[in-house]
Amino acid sequence: MIGRTAELKNLANLYAKDGNQLVVLCGWKESGKEELLQEFCKGKKVMYYQTAAVSPKLQRQMMKEAVEKRYGITMSDDTYDTAFTRIRSGDSSKLILVIRDFEQVARKDKEFLDSIGRLMDKRLYPGPVMVLLCTSDVAWAEHEMMEELGSCARKVTDTVKVTELNFVDVVHMFPEASVSQCVQIYGILGGVPEYLKGWDAGSDLKANICRHILSRDGYLYEEAEGFITRNLREPSVYNTILAAVAAGKYKLNDLFLETGYARAKISVYMKNLIHLEVAEKLTSFETGGWENSQKGLYHIRNTYLHFWYRFVFPRKSQLFVLGPESFYDTYVAPQMEEYLNDYFRKVCREYLELMGKVRQLPMEIHKMGTWVGKRGNIDIIAQNSVRENLVGLCNWSRPQLSYDMYEGLLEAMGQARISAKQYYLFSARDFDERLREKAAEDDRIILVDMNNM
């Protein structure tokens, strides 16, 4: 298992504490949460229960049967109190009680939450216990869960969220791939372990996209629209909005003109997409040139959904007619480099964050973001606590990062009304000679070749 060191350490630290712990473990089902859970539980005493979407009565009966089978006992009734009095580790070690998809019982049966509260208070099981309440409904966990838990919410020790892997983790998953290939993979699949596991690093980009995404039997062919259908009502509305955003309609008024939906309706649906971590509303880094920045821009945050709605969703008829390979050559390949610009910027930002952690930057980063201007952008602004800035310029699609592009950065900084202590210029390919000469005479300018990142 790659990239879950921090989460494993967090769970281990909680387990090592004295007394009882009530921990919420949340992450999308594709996040690798189950692998993390299995790794953490190795060698420990564990009672598992998988909830189901059933009535409270049947849920209690299923829990009763699970406890009876696990311990070879017969229970007198099917209450949660009785179930929790019969679980045990068998020795002095801490027991782990895992409740998978716990929202299916917590939302319907207050008795479950009351019993969890009594378990935490040692009124049902005397030995130390760590209860792991697992959920794949991340939006519910982040926005509604604590209110719905009621008084039980006060018992929650910690919430561990299993997020996407970062770029470094993706590089580790594909040690035989070049950095450039890893950027391509990252820009299509993001850091979702379940998506990454099916990718063949031994084949080129076209072969993977055609086989896994564009072919009807590909493991990702139905994933994007299936994700929307599984998690949201009215998928036709969400599909329409996502297709518009993917086509470059980033502002509320642009979406109104493109979709025909009322602005108020679009705002509500975008809020739901943001809660689901599918979309985001970008805010430019706050600078003195606030009047020169663009505001209220929507983007698709989920990487794979972004790829699907940008390239495939609006052209499924053409895909049927052309077939995967001709479709790729016609619609994907010509726009792929431009599309990857956004994800190369994300990789460069991760690079600076990592350099900051190992104290290889000229200042300690307090916050980082992007400035989107009406006449030019600043890919990265990193600022310390006394408002000194480090800026970054990222080039993926052009053959060279040129001196003219550097001058464009300076012009955008003028619009944003900021200065910089240092300039990090990232290029996927090369730098022109004039820029190399400028960097040689100005030690504030750092040129970063992608292959040396």
Solvent accessible surface area in square Angstrom, and as a share of the most:
residue,aa,sasa,rsa
1,M,103,0.46
2,I,70,0.36
3,G,26,0.25
4,R,9,0.03
5,T,108,0.63
6,A,76,0.59
7,E,23,0.10
8,L,45,0.22
9,K,134,0.57
10,N,56,0.29
11,L,0,0.00
12,A,48,0.37
13,N,78,0.40
14,L,8,0.04
15,Y,46,0.18
16,A,81,0.63
17,K,109,0.46
18,D,140,0.73
19,G,28,0.27
20,N,28,0.15
21,Q,5,0.02
22,L,0,0.00
23,V,0,0.00
24,V,0,0.00
25,L,0,0.00
26,C,2,0.01
27,G,0,0.00
28,W,41,0.14
29,K,117,0.50
30,E,13,0.06
31,S,8,0.05
32,G,6,0.06
33,K,6,0.03
34,E,62,0.28
35,E,66,0.30
36,L,0,0.00
37,L,0,0.00
38,Q,103,0.46
39,E,67,0.30
40,F,6,0.02
41,C,7,0.04
42,K,137,0.58
43,G,91,0.87
44,K,58,0.25
45,K,76,0.32
46,V,12,0.07
47,M,2,0.01
48,Y,85,0.32
49,Y,10,0.04
50,Q,87,0.39
51,T,5,0.03
52,A,26,0.20
53,A,80,0.62
54,V,35,0.20
55,S,59,0.38
56,P,48,0.30
57,K,127,0.54
58,L,77,0.38
59,Q,2,0.01
60,R,47,0.17
61,Q,74,0.33
62,M,62,0.27
63,M,3,0.01
64,K,47,0.20
65,E,97,0.43
66,A,29,0.22
67,V,0,0.00
68,E,33,0.15
69,K,157,0.67
70,R,110,0.40
71,Y,28,0.11
72,G,71,0.68
73,I,32,0.16
74,T,112,0.65
75,M,7,0.03
76,S,106,0.69
77,D,59,0.31
78,D,38,0.20
79,T,52,0.30
80,Y,4,0.02
81,D,42,0.22
82,T,26,0.15
83,A,1,0.00
84,F,0,0.00
85,T,63,0.37
86,R,81,0.30
87,I,2,0.01
88,R,104,0.38
89,S,10,0.07
90,G,68,0.66
91,D,85,0.44
92,S,108,0.69
93,S,44,0.29
94,K,18,0.08
95,L,0,0.00
96,I,0,0.00
97,L,1,0.00
98,V,0,0.00
99,I,0,0.00
100,R,44,0.16
101,D,42,0.22
102,F,0,0.00
103,E,18,0.08
104,Q,46,0.20
105,V,4,0.02
106,A,9,0.07
107,R,115,0.42
108,K,114,0.48
109,D,10,0.05
110,K,145,0.62
111,E,91,0.41
112,F,1,0.00
113,L,13,0.06
114,D,48,0.25
115,S,3,0.02
116,I,0,0.00
117,G,10,0.10
118,R,66,0.24
119,L,0,0.00
120,M,22,0.10
121,D,66,0.34
122,K,111,0.47
123,R,160,0.58
124,L,26,0.13
125,Y,16,0.06
126,P,116,0.73
127,G,20,0.19
128,P,46,0.29
129,V,0,0.00
130,M,0,0.00
131,V,0,0.00
132,L,0,0.00
133,L,0,0.00
134,C,1,0.01
135,T,1,0.00
136,S,31,0.20
137,D,42,0.22
138,V,1,0.00
139,A,17,0.13
140,W,4,0.01
141,A,8,0.06
142,E,83,0.37
143,H,91,0.41
144,E,86,0.38
145,M,4,0.02
146,M,90,0.40
147,E,155,0.69
148,E,75,0.34
149,L,4,0.02
150,G,42,0.41
151,S,66,0.43
152,C,5,0.03
153,A,17,0.13
154,R,197,0.72
155,K,70,0.30
156,V,27,0.16
157,T,61,0.36
158,D,49,0.25
159,T,61,0.36
160,V,5,0.03
161,K,59,0.25
162,V,3,0.02
163,T,68,0.39
164,E,75,0.34
165,L,6,0.03
166,N,72,0.37
167,F,15,0.06
168,V,56,0.32
169,D,21,0.11
170,V,0,0.00
171,V,45,0.26
172,H,107,0.48
173,M,47,0.21
174,F,10,0.04
175,P,107,0.67
176,E,120,0.54
177,A,17,0.13
178,S,54,0.35
179,V,36,0.21
180,S,36,0.23
181,Q,73,0.32
182,C,0,0.00
183,V,0,0.00
184,Q,35,0.15
185,I,7,0.04
186,Y,6,0.02
187,G,0,0.00
188,I,0,0.00
189,L,0,0.00
190,G,1,0.01
191,G,0,0.00
192,V,16,0.09
193,P,13,0.08
194,E,67,0.30
195,Y,11,0.04
196,L,1,0.01
197,K,107,0.45
198,G,33,0.32
199,W,16,0.06
200,D,59,0.31
201,A,18,0.14
202,G,72,0.70
203,S,28,0.18
204,D,89,0.46
205,L,28,0.14
206,K,61,0.26
207,A,32,0.25
208,N,0,0.00
209,I,0,0.00
210,C,11,0.07
211,R,111,0.41
212,H,23,0.10
213,I,0,0.00
214,L,2,0.01
215,S,25,0.16
216,R,163,0.60
217,D,132,0.68
218,G,12,0.12
219,Y,90,0.34
220,L,1,0.01
221,Y,18,0.07
222,E,128,0.57
223,E,24,0.11
224,A,0,0.00
225,E,39,0.18
226,G,20,0.19
227,F,7,0.03
228,I,0,0.00
229,T,85,0.49
230,R,120,0.44
231,N,58,0.29
232,L,28,0.14
233,R,215,0.78
234,E,93,0.42
235,P,45,0.28
236,S,79,0.51
237,V,11,0.06
238,Y,7,0.03
239,N,24,0.12
240,T,51,0.30
241,I,0,0.00
242,L,1,0.00
243,A,21,0.17
244,A,4,0.03
245,V,3,0.02
246,A,7,0.06
247,A,75,0.58
248,G,31,0.30
249,K,69,0.29
250,Y,81,0.31
251,K,86,0.37
252,L,55,0.27
253,N,69,0.35
254,D,50,0.26
255,L,0,0.00
256,F,59,0.25
257,L,125,0.62
258,E,94,0.42
259,T,25,0.14
260,G,60,0.58
261,Y,49,0.19
262,A,59,0.46
263,R,109,0.40
264,A,76,0.59
265,K,70,0.30
266,I,0,0.00
267,S,44,0.28
268,V,86,0.50
269,Y,25,0.09
270,M,1,0.00
271,K,118,0.50
272,N,53,0.27
273,L,0,0.00
274,I,56,0.28
275,H,56,0.25
276,L,10,0.05
277,E,29,0.13
278,V,0,0.00
279,A,1,0.01
280,E,59,0.27
281,K,110,0.47
282,L,58,0.29
283,T,107,0.62
284,S,7,0.04
285,F,16,0.07
286,E,117,0.52
287,T,13,0.08
288,G,48,0.46
289,G,0,0.00
290,W,101,0.35
291,E,85,0.38
292,N,34,0.17
293,S,1,0.01
294,Q,51,0.23
295,K,91,0.39
296,G,25,0.24
297,L,10,0.05
298,Y,14,0.05
299,H,43,0.19
300,I,12,0.06
301,R,122,0.44
302,N,22,0.11
303,T,5,0.03
304,Y,2,0.01
305,L,0,0.00
306,H,25,0.11
307,F,0,0.00
308,W,1,0.00
309,Y,1,0.00
310,R,47,0.17
311,F,0,0.00
312,V,0,0.00
313,F,48,0.20
314,P,74,0.47
315,R,51,0.19
316,K,71,0.30
317,S,83,0.53
318,Q,66,0.29
319,L,10,0.05
320,F,149,0.62
321,V,119,0.69
322,L,74,0.37
323,G,20,0.19
324,P,44,0.28
325,E,111,0.50
326,S,51,0.33
327,F,0,0.00
328,Y,18,0.07
329,D,75,0.39
330,T,72,0.42
331,Y,50,0.19
332,V,0,0.00
333,A,43,0.34
334,P,95,0.60
335,Q,54,0.24
336,M,6,0.03
337,E,59,0.26
338,E,112,0.50
339,Y,3,0.01
340,L,0,0.00
341,N,32,0.16
342,D,62,0.32
343,Y,16,0.06
344,F,1,0.00
345,R,72,0.26
346,K,86,0.36
347,V,2,0.01
348,C,0,0.00
349,R,84,0.31
350,E,29,0.13
351,Y,41,0.15
352,L,0,0.00
353,E,74,0.33
354,L,85,0.42
355,M,45,0.20
356,G,25,0.24
357,K,161,0.68
358,V,83,0.48
359,R,193,0.70
360,Q,111,0.49
361,L,20,0.10
362,P,57,0.36
363,M,20,0.09
364,E,133,0.60
365,I,44,0.22
366,H,128,0.57
367,K,84,0.35
368,M,26,0.12
369,G,12,0.11
370,T,51,0.30
371,W,1,0.00
372,V,26,0.15
373,G,3,0.03
374,K,129,0.55
375,R,154,0.56
376,G,36,0.35
377,N,81,0.42
378,I,0,0.00
379,D,14,0.07
380,I,2,0.01
381,I,0,0.00
382,A,0,0.00
383,Q,8,0.04
384,N,15,0.08
385,S,89,0.57
386,V,107,0.62
387,R,148,0.54
388,E,73,0.33
389,N,12,0.06
390,L,1,0.00
391,V,0,0.00
392,G,0,0.00
393,L,20,0.10
394,C,11,0.07
395,N,4,0.02
396,W,5,0.02
397,S,39,0.25
398,R,138,0.50
399,P,102,0.64
400,Q,75,0.33
401,L,0,0.00
402,S,27,0.17
403,Y,30,0.12
404,D,98,0.51
405,M,33,0.15
406,Y,6,0.02
407,E,77,0.35
408,G,37,0.35
409,L,3,0.01
410,L,69,0.34
411,E,101,0.45
412,A,1,0.01
413,M,9,0.04
414,G,51,0.49
415,Q,36,0.16
416,A,0,0.00
417,R,151,0.55
418,I,29,0.15
419,S,84,0.54
420,A,13,0.10
421,K,91,0.39
422,Q,25,0.11
423,Y,13,0.05
424,Y,11,0.04
425,L,0,0.00
426,F,0,0.00
427,S,0,0.00
428,A,9,0.07
429,R,110,0.40
430,D,51,0.26
431,F,7,0.03
432,D,26,0.14
433,E,112,0.50
434,R,135,0.49
435,L,0,0.00
436,R,101,0.37
437,E,99,0.44
438,K,51,0.22
439,A,17,0.13
440,A,93,0.72
441,E,134,0.60
442,D,18,0.09
443,D,122,0.63
444,R,105,0.38
445,I,6,0.03
446,I,59,0.30
447,L,45,0.22
448,V,12,0.07
449,D,38,0.20
450,M,4,0.02
451,N,95,0.49
452,N,124,0.64
453,M,60,0.27
